[in-house]
Amino acid sequence: MAHWIREFSEYPRPDRIREQTLVLDGEWDFSSEPVDLGPFARSINHVRWDRKINVPFCVESELSGVAATSAPGVMWYRHRFELDKEFVDGRSVLLNIGAVDYEAGVWLNGTFVGTHRGGYTPLRADVTEAARAGDNELIVRVTDTLDLRVPRGKQSFFSKPFSIFYTTVSGIWQSVYLESAGRAYLRNIKIDTDPGTGLAHIAADATGDAGGYTLRVGILDDDGARIASVSDRFEILESTPSPVSTELKLESPCLWSHTAPALYRVVLEVLSADGEALDTVKTYIGFRSIAVEDGKILLNGERLYLKMLLNQGYFPGGHYTPESWDWFRRDVEQALDMGFNGVRLHQKVENPKFLFWCDALGLLVWEEMPSAFLWSRRMRHAIRQQWTDVIRRDRAHPSIITWVPFNESWGVNNLVVSSRVRDFIVEIKRMTHELDPTRPVVDNSGFEHVQTDIMDLHHYLGSVDRCREYYERLRSSENMAFEAKNIIGRLDPARTPVSPLAPGAKYNGEPIVISEYGGFGFYKTDERPLLDNFRDYTIAIAEDDLFHGYCYTQQYDTEQEANGLLTFSRDAKLPLEDIKAVNDRVDEIVESRK
């Protein structure tokens, strides 16, 4: 592993690094109120700071020190810290909260500096006018509810976990940090790579003092030597963020894949007229392509067979946040040690630190939008806005190969009777392609596909023979079509798998993936050892040339859902090499068909 990998992993967001970064995690003052009184709510000057909380752990978690049994209506956070003159004077100061669930408002030194809505994407604010050398006071006000109209994923919509839904997550659950940039700096950086030409396309917004500047971009090898570089002039207009773009070419780049995760460091600099570096951002890129062609999934033009694990993103004691950031690396390494090549991040947009280790170690990712559960105008607005934020934050990660905006018709259950709902799913799928035309999209994971690039299916059947019978039925396009009687399958998927297609949709030869199966121990199956079940169900999928991969439920037990290959604390239930032997056998079976 390249020496810079460990250095990058220490930053809150390893794919966007400014060296002058101050992480504010740790003990904060805390207060809460049971109900949000709206315009009658307590002001920041009248909060009773009567408790402490450990940031960035949600209020329900033991590691936060609060361990709330249910989400308070209002959560108040306060942190006092010092800034050096070099961090502030003549500089731009940028505040980042990686994720806070659900709505947040922020004050710095009594000045209101920003707001954000959505539990999975960052709050960012330029706080230059409010920041000062010496003592500073940051206050964050957060509200969260059990509202079914907002994206909440697998968080319970009751006060307690139940069935397949887990402990709620409220408040700050990713790192809070400040960055110091120059009087002109970059934001909204987007980098696209083309493995065929070796071109890297860079686009960003530049903001700050009006005037002329230079954008200098360099690609570095593992030893830090520049192997490609470009410089372009641009101007920042008065009080208006200015788009800036350039491209540079790398001759014969090594391609990124899960078997050889080649990454290149990139340094972006904003230079003043006299050559001073006002802003420096470090990141990395991977050259790789992912496509669906002729009914196959292709990675760098080669056929890809997916061997994935369902990953719920919960951790003992911390819920959405692990006790140590090293847990992210361990989760990736354990998946690889078991012979899997990917994960389906289920109903959670994960911390960029996890995605970094997927990039660095070579683990493929399906990224999924957490669901809302009640069709409404508020739900539709939230999905449009927050899914856009997700894609913009994460599209540079080479490990992410598929976007998944909906899961099992959650929040869009009325699609079976409403063309308007089906049109909304198509709208979000097209919006996803507009935001990122480089990746395939699974429109509605599991069943009732409206318009999809990959046909993925979920089933939890009680025997391998039942699975094979189901697979044989899928070979008929007539059996793909929607049947109203199969709606009951939503309630009992072990009895009747749900229709692969939504009303009016047709199967057009898209590659088929069994993206949920297994889950042994959580529903009735033949009483057999876990390894026997895992082996036989998995080999049955591999032996059927109809499929292009699978995703096993699940990597580790998650709270009350004890059906993982690992325990919740990530201890192995089986020797990892035995699991890997099954996945290796899958490779042999798939290879024999070529």
Backbone hydrogen bonds, N-H to C=O, Kabsch-Sander energy under -0.5 kcal/mol:
donor,donor_aa,acceptor,acceptor_aa,energy
5,I,2,A,-1.4
7,E,3,H,-0.8
8,F,4,W,-2.5
9,S,5,I,-2.2
10,E,6,R,-0.7
10,E,7,E,-0.9
11,Y,8,F,-1.8
16,R,13,R,-2.2
17,I,282,K,-2.5
21,T,19,E,-1.8
22,L,178,L,-2.8
23,V,21,T,-0.6
24,L,176,V,-3.2
26,G,55,V,-2.1
28,W,53,I,-2.9
29,D,78,R,-2.8
30,F,51,R,-2.6
31,S,76,W,-1.8
33,E,74,V,-2.3
37,L,35,V,-0.8
40,F,37,L,-2.1
41,A,38,G,-2.2
46,H,43,S,-1.9
47,V,44,I,-0.6
49,W,47,V,-0.9
50,D,48,R,-1.9
51,R,30,F,-1.7
53,I,28,W,-2.3
54,N,64,S,-2.5
55,V,26,G,-3.0
55,V,53,I,-0.8
57,F,54,N,-1.8
58,C,318,G,-0.5
59,V,170,S,-2.1
61,S,58,C,-1.6
63,L,317,G,-2.5
64,S,61,S,-0.6
65,G,62,E,-1.5
66,V,61,S,-0.5
67,A,61,S,-1.4
68,A,59,V,-2.8
73,G,33,E,-1.0
74,V,33,E,-2.3
75,M,142,V,-3.1
76,W,31,S,-3.3
77,Y,140,V,-2.6
78,R,29,D,-2.2
79,H,138,L,-2.6
81,F,136,N,-1.8
83,L,134,G,-1.9
87,F,84,D,-1.1
88,V,84,D,-0.9
88,V,85,K,-0.8
89,D,85,K,-2.8
91,R,88,V,-2.3
92,S,181,A,-3.1
94,L,92,S,-0.5
94,L,179,E,-2.8
95,L,125,A,-3.3
96,N,177,Y,-2.5
97,I,123,L,-2.6
98,G,175,S,-2.8
100,V,118,G,-0.5
101,D,171,G,-2.4
102,Y,100,V,-0.6
103,E,143,T,-2.4
104,A,116,H,-2.7
105,G,141,R,-2.2
106,V,114,G,-2.5
107,W,139,I,-2.8
108,L,111,T,-2.7
109,N,137,E,-3.2
111,T,108,L,-1.9
113,V,106,V,-2.8
114,G,106,V,-1.1
116,H,104,A,-2.1
118,G,102,Y,-2.4
123,L,97,I,-2.5
124,R,122,P,-0.6
125,A,95,L,-2.2
127,V,93,V,-2.4
127,V,125,A,-0.8
130,A,127,V,-0.8
131,A,127,V,-2.3
134,G,83,L,-3.0
136,N,81,F,-2.4
138,L,79,H,-2.9
139,I,107,W,-2.8
140,V,77,Y,-2.2
141,R,105,G,-2.8
142,V,75,M,-3.1
143,T,103,E,-2.3
144,D,73,G,-0.7
150,V,147,D,-1.1
152,R,371,S,-3.0
153,G,371,S,-1.8
154,K,347,Q,-0.8
155,Q,152,R,-1.9
156,S,166,Y,-3.2
162,F,165,F,-1.8
165,F,162,F,-3.4
166,Y,154,K,-3.2
171,G,101,D,-3.4
173,W,99,A,-2.2
174,Q,99,A,-1.2
177,Y,96,N,-2.6
178,L,22,L,-2.6
179,E,94,L,-2.4
180,S,20,Q,-2.3
181,A,92,S,-3.2
181,A,179,E,-0.6
182,G,278,L,-0.9
185,Y,207,T,-2.6
187,R,205,D,-2.4
190,K,203,A,-3.2
192,D,201,H,-2.3
194,D,199,L,-2.4
198,G,194,D,-2.6
199,L,194,D,-0.7
200,A,248,L,-2.7
201,H,192,D,-3.4
202,I,200,A,-0.5
202,I,246,T,-3.0
203,A,190,K,-2.6
204,A,244,V,-2.3
205,D,187,R,-2.8
206,A,242,S,-3.3
207,T,185,Y,-2.5
209,D,183,R,-2.1
211,G,236,I,-2.0
213,Y,234,F,-3.1
214,T,271,L,-2.0
215,L,232,D,-3.4
216,R,214,T,-0.6
216,R,269,E,-2.6
217,V,230,V,-2.7
218,G,267,V,-2.2
219,I,228,A,-2.7
220,L,265,R,-2.6
221,D,225,A,-2.3
224,G,221,D,-2.1
227,I,219,I,-3.0
228,A,219,I,-1.1
230,V,217,V,-2.1
232,D,215,L,-2.3
234,F,213,Y,-2.6
236,I,211,G,-2.7
237,L,235,E,-0.6
237,L,240,T,-0.5
240,T,237,L,-1.7
242,S,206,A,-3.2
244,V,204,A,-2.7
246,T,202,I,-2.2
248,L,200,A,-1.8
250,L,198,G,-2.9
251,E,249,K,-0.5
256,W,287,F,-3.0
257,S,260,A,-0.9
262,A,255,L,-0.6
262,A,260,A,-2.3
264,Y,285,I,-2.6
265,R,220,L,-0.9
266,V,283,T,-2.6
267,V,218,G,-2.4
268,L,281,V,-2.9
269,E,216,R,-2.6
270,V,279,D,-2.5
271,L,214,T,-3.1
271,L,269,E,-0.6
272,S,276,E,-2.7
275,G,272,S,-1.9
278,L,270,V,-3.0
278,L,276,E,-0.9
279,D,270,V,-1.2
281,V,268,L,-2.8
282,K,17,I,-2.8
283,T,266,V,-2.6
285,I,264,Y,-2.4
287,F,254,C,-0.5
288,R,286,G,-0.8
290,I,438,T,-0.5
291,A,298,L,-2.2
293,E,291,A,-0.5
293,E,296,K,-2.0
296,K,293,E,-1.9
298,L,291,A,-3.4
298,L,296,K,-0.5
299,L,302,E,-2.9
300,N,289,S,-2.4
300,N,298,L,-0.6
302,E,299,L,-1.9
304,L,297,I,-3.1
306,L,304,L,-0.5
306,L,548,H,-2.1
308,M,550,Y,-3.1
309,L,342,G,-1.4
310,L,552,Y,-2.8
311,N,344,R,-2.2
315,F,319,H,-2.0
318,G,315,F,-0.9
319,H,315,F,-2.2
320,Y,318,G,-0.7
321,T,318,G,-1.7
327,W,324,S,-1.9
328,F,325,W,-1.3
329,R,325,W,-0.7
330,R,326,D,-2.3
331,D,327,W,-2.7
332,V,328,F,-1.9
333,E,329,R,-2.8
334,Q,330,R,-2.8
335,A,331,D,-1.8
336,L,332,V,-2.1
337,D,333,E,-2.7
338,M,334,Q,-1.5
339,G,336,L,-1.7
340,F,335,A,-2.0
341,N,307,K,-2.4
342,G,307,K,-1.4
343,V,364,L,-2.6
344,R,309,L,-2.8
345,L,343,V,-0.7
345,L,366,W,-2.2
346,H,311,N,-2.7
346,H,344,R,-0.7
347,Q,345,L,-0.7
350,E,348,K,-0.8
354,F,351,N,-1.4
355,L,351,N,-1.5
356,F,352,P,-2.2
357,W,353,K,-1.5
358,C,354,F,-1.8
359,D,355,L,-2.4
360,A,356,F,-2.8
361,L,357,W,-2.5
362,G,358,C,-1.7
363,L,358,C,-2.0
364,L,341,N,-2.7
365,V,399,S,-2.5
366,W,343,V,-2.2
367,E,365,V,-0.6
367,E,402,T,-2.4
368,E,345,L,-0.5
369,M,404,V,-2.6
373,F,148,L,-2.8
374,L,148,L,-1.5
380,R,376,S,-2.2
381,H,377,R,-2.5
382,A,378,R,-2.4
383,I,379,M,-2.5
384,R,380,R,-2.4
385,Q,381,H,-2.4
386,Q,382,A,-2.9
387,W,383,I,-2.2
388,T,384,R,-1.4
389,D,385,Q,-1.8
390,V,386,Q,-2.2
391,I,387,W,-2.3
392,R,388,T,-2.3
393,R,389,D,-2.0
394,D,390,V,-2.3
395,R,391,I,-1.9
397,H,394,D,-1.9
400,I,397,H,-1.0
401,I,365,V,-2.7
401,I,399,S,-0.5
402,T,365,V,-1.1
403,W,440,P,-1.9
404,V,367,E,-2.3
406,F,442,V,-0.6
408,E,445,S,-3.2
410,W,407,N,-2.7
412,V,409,S,-1.5
415,L,412,V,-1.9
416,V,413,N,-1.1
417,V,414,N,-1.5
418,S,414,N,-1.5
419,S,417,V,-0.5
422,R,418,S,-1.6
423,D,419,S,-2.5
424,F,420,R,-1.6
425,I,421,V,-1.9
426,V,422,R,-2.0
427,E,423,D,-2.5
428,I,424,F,-2.4
429,K,425,I,-2.3
430,R,426,V,-2.7
431,M,427,E,-2.6
432,T,428,I,-2.3
433,H,429,K,-1.8
434,E,430,R,-2.1
435,L,431,M,-2.3
436,D,432,T,-2.1
439,R,436,D,-0.9
442,V,403,W,-2.7
443,D,441,V,-0.7
445,S,406,F,-2.8
446,G,456,D,-0.6
447,F,444,N,-0.8
448,E,499,S,-2.9
449,H,500,P,-2.7
453,D,441,V,-2.6
454,I,441,V,-0.7
455,M,511,P,-2.5
456,D,454,I,-1.0
457,L,513,V,-2.4
458,H,446,G,-1.5
459,H,516,E,-2.3
462,G,494,A,-0.5
467,C,463,S,-1.5
468,R,464,V,-2.4
469,E,465,D,-2.2
470,Y,466,R,-2.1
471,Y,467,C,-2.7
472,E,468,R,-2.2
473,R,469,E,-1.8
474,L,470,Y,-1.4
475,R,472,E,-1.3
476,S,473,R,-1.6
477,S,475,R,-0.5
479,N,476,S,-0.7
480,M,476,S,-0.7
480,M,477,S,-0.5
481,A,477,S,-0.9
486,N,483,E,-1.7
487,I,484,A,-1.8
488,I,485,K,-1.0
489,G,486,N,-1.7
490,R,487,I,-1.9
491,L,488,I,-1.3
492,D,488,I,-1.4
495,R,492,D,-2.1
496,T,492,D,-1.9
501,L,480,M,-1.2
502,A,449,H,-2.7
505,A,502,A,-2.1
508,N,506,K,-0.5
512,I,546,L,-0.6
513,V,455,M,-2.1
514,I,549,G,-2.0
515,S,457,L,-1.3
515,S,513,V,-1.2
516,E,457,L,-1.1
517,Y,551,C,-0.7
519,G,517,Y,-0.7
519,G,553,T,-3.0
521,G,523,Y,-0.7
522,F,519,G,-1.7
526,D,462,G,-1.4
528,R,526,D,-1.4
533,N,529,P,-2.2
534,F,530,L,-3.0
535,R,531,L,-2.7
536,D,532,D,-2.6
537,Y,533,N,-2.5
538,T,534,F,-1.9
539,I,535,R,-2.7
540,A,536,D,-1.8
541,I,537,Y,-1.2
542,A,538,T,-2.3
543,E,539,I,-2.5
544,D,541,I,-1.1
545,D,543,E,-0.7
547,F,544,D,-1.7
548,H,512,I,-3.1
550,Y,306,L,-2.1
551,C,514,I,-2.2
552,Y,308,M,-2.7
553,T,517,Y,-2.9
554,Q,552,Y,-0.7
555,Q,310,L,-2.6
557,D,566,L,-2.2
558,T,561,E,-2.2
561,E,558,T,-2.7
562,A,560,Q,-1.4
563,N,561,E,-1.5
565,L,554,Q,-1.6
566,L,555,Q,-1.1
567,T,571,D,-2.8
570,R,567,T,-2.1
573,K,565,L,-1.8
574,L,565,L,-0.6
578,D,575,P,-1.2
579,I,575,P,-1.3
580,K,576,L,-2.5
581,A,577,E,-1.7
582,V,578,D,-1.1
583,N,579,I,-1.8
584,D,580,K,-2.8
585,R,581,A,-1.9
586,V,582,V,-1.8
587,D,583,N,-1.7
588,E,584,D,-1.7
589,I,585,R,-2.2
590,V,586,V,-2.8
591,E,587,D,-2.6
592,S,588,E,-1.8
593,R,589,I,-0.6
593,R,590,V,-1.1
594,K,591,E,-1.3
